[in-house]
């Protein structure tokens, strides 16, 4: 079964009149590897959104759609923590540790917080409403 990313690539190939072999050659991989990425059996290489956008001359809206499809299709997320400052590192580890047990309300609050644009007028206008506290067993 194709992932969102795989469906996007298939449509792109159709639009360009290409076979999977043709796209695989452009990406310097085998057709079986490309197929495995499209079906979610292999992770999407980090460079592919940019590489595909460049090789297929995608406009900004198409590049964003490809990027969104890749994000929806990702099986894992890797964070490089080696050079990250202590507070960011601790927050990332805590989030990863607690993510699986967070309830939908908490996840929605975090998503809302992360997708809001930061106001340009200053920190005093940013909502300081605390996220609902989460404890295991809720």
C-alpha positions as CSV (number, residue, x, y, z in Angstrom):
1,X,0.0,0.0,0.0
2,X,1.4,3.4,-0.9
3,X,2.1,6.1,1.6
4,X,1.0,9.7,1.0
5,X,4.6,10.3,-0.1
6,X,4.4,7.3,-2.4
7,X,1.2,8.5,-4.0
8,X,2.7,11.9,-4.5
9,X,5.7,10.4,-6.3
10,X,3.5,8.1,-8.4
11,X,1.5,11.1,-9.6
12,X,4.7,13.0,-10.3
13,X,6.0,10.2,-12.4
14,X,2.7,10.0,-14.3
15,X,2.8,13.8,-14.9
16,X,6.3,13.4,-16.3
17,X,5.5,10.2,-18.2
18,X,8.1,8.3,-16.3
19,X,8.4,4.8,-15.0
20,X,9.6,4.0,-11.5
21,X,12.9,3.0,-13.0
22,X,13.3,6.5,-14.5
23,X,12.7,8.3,-11.2
24,X,15.0,5.8,-9.4
25,X,17.8,6.6,-11.8
26,X,17.3,10.3,-11.1
27,X,17.6,9.7,-7.4
28,X,20.6,7.3,-7.8
29,X,18.8,4.3,-6.2
30,X,17.3,1.1,-7.5
31,X,13.7,0.8,-8.5
32,X,13.1,-1.7,-5.7
33,X,14.5,0.8,-3.1
34,X,12.2,3.5,-4.4
35,X,9.3,1.2,-4.3
36,X,10.1,0.3,-0.7
37,X,10.2,4.0,0.3
38,X,6.9,4.6,-1.5
39,X,5.2,1.7,0.4
40,X,6.7,2.7,3.8
41,X,9.0,-0.4,4.0
42,X,12.0,2.0,4.0
43,X,12.4,5.4,5.5
44,X,12.3,8.5,3.3
45,X,15.9,9.7,2.9
46,X,16.3,13.2,4.5
47,X,17.5,14.8,1.3
48,X,14.7,13.5,-1.0
49,X,12.2,16.4,-0.6
50,X,14.8,18.9,-1.7
51,X,16.3,16.6,-4.3
52,X,13.0,15.8,-5.9
53,X,11.9,19.4,-5.8
54,X,15.0,20.4,-7.6
55,X,15.1,17.6,-10.2
56,X,11.4,18.0,-11.0
57,X,11.4,21.8,-10.9
58,X,8.6,21.9,-8.3
59,X,7.2,25.3,-7.4
60,X,7.0,26.3,-3.7
61,X,3.4,25.0,-3.2
62,X,4.3,21.7,-4.8
63,X,7.5,21.5,-2.7
64,X,5.4,22.1,0.5
65,X,2.9,19.5,-0.5
66,X,5.7,17.0,-1.1
67,X,7.2,17.9,2.3
68,X,3.9,17.5,4.0
69,X,3.4,14.1,2.3
70,X,6.8,13.0,3.5
71,X,6.0,14.2,7.1
72,X,2.7,12.2,7.1
73,X,4.5,9.2,5.8
74,X,7.5,9.2,8.2
75,X,7.9,6.1,10.3
76,X,10.5,7.6,12.6
77,X,11.9,10.9,13.5
78,X,15.6,11.4,14.4
79,X,16.8,14.3,16.4
80,X,20.5,15.1,16.6
81,X,21.1,16.0,20.3
82,X,24.9,16.0,20.3
83,X,25.4,19.8,20.0
84,X,22.0,20.8,21.4
85,X,22.0,23.1,24.5
86,X,20.9,21.5,27.8
87,X,17.4,22.9,28.0
88,X,16.5,21.9,24.5
89,X,18.1,18.5,24.9
90,X,16.3,17.8,28.2
91,X,13.0,18.9,26.7
92,X,13.4,16.7,23.6
93,X,14.2,13.7,25.7
94,X,11.3,14.3,28.1
95,X,8.9,14.8,25.2
96,X,10.1,11.5,23.6
97,X,9.8,9.7,26.8
98,X,6.2,10.9,27.6
99,X,4.8,11.1,24.0
100,X,3.3,7.6,23.9
101,X,1.3,8.1,27.1
102,X,0.0,11.7,26.4
103,X,-3.7,12.1,26.0
104,X,-5.3,13.8,23.0
105,X,-6.0,17.0,24.8
106,X,-2.4,17.5,25.8
107,X,-1.2,16.6,22.3
108,X,-3.6,19.1,20.8
109,X,-2.4,21.8,23.2
110,X,1.2,21.1,22.2
111,X,0.4,21.0,18.5
112,X,-1.5,24.3,18.8
113,X,1.4,25.9,20.7
114,X,3.9,24.7,18.1
115,X,1.9,25.8,15.1
116,X,1.0,29.3,16.3
117,X,3.2,32.1,14.9
118,X,5.1,34.0,17.5
119,X,3.7,37.6,17.8
120,X,6.2,40.2,16.7
121,X,5.2,42.7,19.5
122,X,7.1,41.0,22.3
123,X,7.0,38.2,24.8
124,X,4.4,39.9,27.0
125,X,1.7,39.2,24.3
126,X,2.5,35.5,24.2
127,X,0.0,33.4,26.1
128,X,1.3,32.1,29.3
129,X,-1.6,29.7,29.9
130,X,0.0,26.5,31.1
131,X,-0.5,23.3,29.2
132,X,-2.7,20.9,31.0
133,X,-0.4,18.9,33.3
134,X,-0.1,15.2,32.4
135,X,0.5,12.4,34.7
136,X,0.5,8.7,33.8
137,X,-2.7,6.9,34.5
138,X,-5.0,9.6,33.3
